[in-house]
């Protein structure tokens, strides 16, 4: 698969659009390490000829962002968009850095920002890496920490936090970009997934696993239900047995590389009746209260979400628009529930997106919290 995720691109664009709608001036910065550079087929190459560079330029140009965006290669050896010197000039004195997954690490940029907010999009993994393995995630270099795990740091989840204060946020989505017509193929539930990117983590006698075992657990869902299921799967070569098992269970398995453009991805959603949201086992075991940006995009498009239970119901209403399941049998029932009142669930999906995941509202709350919290975490800069 090329070094690009169209769903992630939509997520980042929602942050930019939401913040700009609030009246903020926004500079988008992305980093590329030398060993990340790959061509369109995924083979290593130079930065100048990489898909990393060409896709960044194409997407930022498509959304009118290139003049206010910078892709930093190898700590500043090269850039796309703004030059490093121009970037450092425009970010000097910036009020807030929203650092998604701590991706931005270039010291020259970090040092010019007044406050730094870390946004954790991989709850449970982030906290276990930090608390159990003392991995340096850069958390101490930030003034305030956010997580998309609504239950992290609450009695609803026993995932360790190492005494850190985690504020809660959700993936932002801009609904007008997802105003899609009703699906042309009812009953077709889709998703996008990758294999092998996260290792299974042991903690106090329990395992916090990746998505692959969960996909295997629900491999026979199409055979047991009335729905049609398609998965656009990346990294199939890492585990051909899992891909074969899904096909054997009735899934249509395609290559996620087909979604090589943001418009291709939106068309994929448009051709879906809803999402089948099978999640990483760690989110389930840790009761993270997690929902991903892709699910929010489906909701905004009026596509109901069948979501594997992570404890989300404590903060987001479930049962209409989002129907949770824990076991394969419950998943079959969830499909039947949505199919039995599809138009109602589709309308509810859009309403959930507007009420709970609207980019402007989500990011207004994030900025307010980030700018109002006194001091920095213990051990911070």
N, C-alpha and C positions, 0 to 999 in steps of 0.2 A: 504493500500500500504506500502511496506517496506520503511524504511528511506533511500531511495536511488533514485536518478534520473539519468538514464543512459545518457540522453542528457546533463545534467549539468556536468557529469563526462567527456564527450567528450570536453565540453567547457574548463574545467580546464586543461585537457591534451593538448589542443591546445595552451594554454598560456605557458605551460612548454616547449612543443616542439618548439614553435616559438622563445622563448627566448634562448633556447639552440642552435638553428640553428644560432642565432646571435652571439654565442660565450660566452653567459653568463652562469655562474654557478648558478643553480636554486635549491632552497630548497622548497619543497611543504609542507605547514602546513595547517591542518584542525582542527577545534575545535568541540567538542561534549559536550553539557551540560548534566547534570544528567537527566533532564526531557526529553531529546531527545532520550534516549536509548530505542530501541524497537527490538523485535525479527522479524523473517521473516514474521510474520503475522501482524505486527504492534502493538503487545501488549507490554506494558512496561516490561523491564527486566534489569538485571545488565549490566554494561558495558562489563564485561568479556564475557558474552554470547550474546551480542547484534549483530544485523545485521550491525549496524554502524561500529563496529570494524572489523568484518569478511569481509565485502565488501571492506572496505578501504584496508585491507591487500591483498585481492585477486586482486583488480584492480591495485594497485601500483606494486604488484609483476608481474602482466601480462605485464605491460609496462616498467618493469625494473627500477621502481622508489623507491622501498621500502627502499633502503639504503640511499636515500636522501629525505625522507618524514617522517612526524610525524603527527599523530593524537593525539591531546591533549584532554584528558578527564577531565572535571571538574576543569579547571584551573591548571592542572598538577598533579592531584592525580594518574593518570595512563597515559600511552601513548602506541601507536602502531607504529612500525617503530623505528625511533630514540628515545632514552631516552630523557627526558627533559633536563638533564645535557648536553648530547651530542648536542642537538638542540641549547641550549643557547651558547655552545662553537662555533658551526659552523656559527651561524648567527651574532655573535659579529662583528661589523664593516661592516655589509652588507650595500651595497650602497643604495639599494632601496627595499622597501616593496610594492608590488602590492596587495592591500587589496580589494578583490572583495566583494562588498556590505558591506564593513567594518566588514567582518566575524571574522577576527582575532582580539581579544581583550586582550589576555593574556599580562599583563604589562611587565613581564620579557622578553618577546620576542620583544614587541614594543620598549622598551627602548634601545635595542641593535642595532637598525636599524638607519642608517644615515638620510634617507628620506623616507617619507610615502606617497603613492599615493592611494587615495580612488577611486574605480571604481564602479560607480552607475549603476546597471543593471535594476533598477526599476524606471526609470524617471517618473516624475509627482508625484508619491507616495513619493519618497524621498524628493523632494522639498516642497511638501505640509506638510509632517510630520515635516520637519525642520522649515518652515516659519510660518505655521498656528498653529501647536500644540506644537512647541518647543520641539519635541522629541529629546532625546540625542542619536544621531546616530554615535557619535564619529567623526563627520566631523572636529571639531576644533582640533582634535589630528593628523591631516594629513597636509602635506605641500602643496599638490596639489590635486585638485578634478577633476575627469573625469566622464562623463556620456555617456551612449549609446543613449541618446536622442539628436539627432543632432540639434534640434531646441531650446533646453533649453537654456535660457539666450540670445536669439536672438529675434528680432521683430516678428519672425514667430510663437512664442508661448508666451502666456501671463501668463504662470505658474510662480509664484513668486520664486525668487532666494535668497531673503534676502541679496542682495548685494554680494553674493559669486560668484567667478569666476569659472565657469564650463567649462573645456576643453572637447572637443568631441573626442570620439573613437567609434569603432564598434567591434562587436564580431569577434575574430580571428578564422580562420578555416584553417586546414592543408589539402590541396586538395588531396594529394596522399593517405591519409587514406580513402578518399571517392570516389576513382576511381571504380565505380560500373558499371556493364553492364546495358544496357537499360532495362526498366521495362518489366516484363513478363505479366503484367495486365494493359494495357493502360486504361486511364480514371479513375483510382483508386486514389483519393486524400485523404491523411491521415493527421492526426495531433495528438498531445498528449496534454492533458490539465488536470487541476485539478480544483476542486470546493472549495470555502469557505475559501481560504487562505488569502484573502485580503478583508477588509471591504470597503464599498462605502464611499467616502469622500465628504462632502459638502464644498464649498468654494465660497463665494460671490454670492450666489444664484444659483450656478451651481453644478451638481453632477459629480463626477469623480468615475466611477463605476468599478467593477471587471469584470472578463471575463464571469461570468454566465449570466448576462442579454444579452450580445452580442451573446452567444451561443443560447439563447432562440430566439433572433431576427432572426437568420439565421437557425433556426431549420428545416424549410421547403425547404431549398436549394436543397437537392437531388431530391425532387419531382418536382421541377421547372426546373431542368437542366438535361443535358445529362450525367453528371458525376456520379461516384459512390464515396461515402464519408464514411470514417471510422474515428472514434475518439477513441483513447485509453485514457480512462477517469479515473483519480484517484479521490478518495474521493467521490465516487458515493453515499455513504450512507449519506453524508451531505445534498444532495438534490436529492432524487430519482425522484422527479417530473420533474426536468430538464433532467435527463437521459431518462425518459419515453417520454418526449416531443421530444427529438432528435430521438429516435427510431420511434416514430410516424410520424416524418417528413421524414423518409427514411434513416437515418444514421445507419450504423453499429456501435454499441457501445460496445467496449470491455474493459476489465480491464487493466489499465496501469501497474498493477503488473506483467503482462506477459512480460514486457520489463525490466526484473530484471537483465539484464546483458548488457554490452556495445555491445556485438556481437548480441544479440537479437534486440537491438535498431537499429543497422546498417542494419540488415536483414529487419526490419520493413520499413526502408527508401528504401531499395533496391527493395522491393515489391510494392512500390508506384510509381505512375506516376508523382506525385507532392505533394506539401503541400497545404492544405487549412488553411491559417493563420488568424484565427479569434483571435483578441487580446483583452486585457483588455480595458474596456471602457474609463479608465483614459487616456490611450495613445491616444485614438481618440479625446476625448474632449479637452485634453491639447495640441493637435497637436505636439506631442513629437518628431516626426521625428525618430521613433524607428523601429528597426528590431531586432529580437531575434536571439540567437545563433542557435536555431533549424532551422530557415529559412535559415541561412547561410550554415548549414550542408546539407540541401536539395539542395541548389544551387550548392555546391561543388560536389554533387553526380550527377549533371546533371538533377535534378528534378525541373521543374519550380515551382514558388511559387505564389499562389493566395493570395494576402496580403491585409487585411483590411487597409484602408488608415489611416496613422498617420502623414502625411506630409513629408514622406521620400523623395519625389521627388525633394526636394530642394538640396539634396546632393548625391543622387544615381539615375542614369537613370532608368526610369521605362518604361514598355510597351513591353519589350522583356526579357524574363527570369523571371521577376517579373511583374505581372499584378495586379494593385490595384483595389479595389472596395470599395464603401461606403455604398451602399444599397443592399438589396437582389436582386433587379433587375440588378444592376451593377455586382453583383457576377455571375449571370447567364450569362451575356454577357462576363465576364472574362473567364469563363469556355469554352464558345464557341470559344473565341479568341485563347486560348491555344490549344484546340482540333483541330482547323482548321489549325494550323501550328506547330504541336507538336515538331517535330525534330528541327525546328529553335529555338523554345523557350528552348528546352533542351540544345542545344549548347550555347545559350545566357546565360543560368543559370550558366554553368561552367565558362564562360568568366567573368561574374559578380563576381563570387567568387574569381577568380584569380586577377581581377583588383581592387576590393574594399575591400575584406575581407581576403586576404592572411595573414596568421599569422605573418610571418617574417616582412612584410611591416607594418602591423598595429602596431605591438609591437615595432618596431624600432622607429616609430613616437611617441608612448606613452612614451618610455624610454627617448627619446630626450627631449620631453616636460617636463616630470617629473623632469629631472635632470637639466634643464636650467632655471626653474622658480625661481626667487629670493624670499626668505623669505617664510612665511607661511600665511595662511588665518588669517584674523582678529580674535583675541581671541584664536589662536592656542597656542600650547605648546611653 
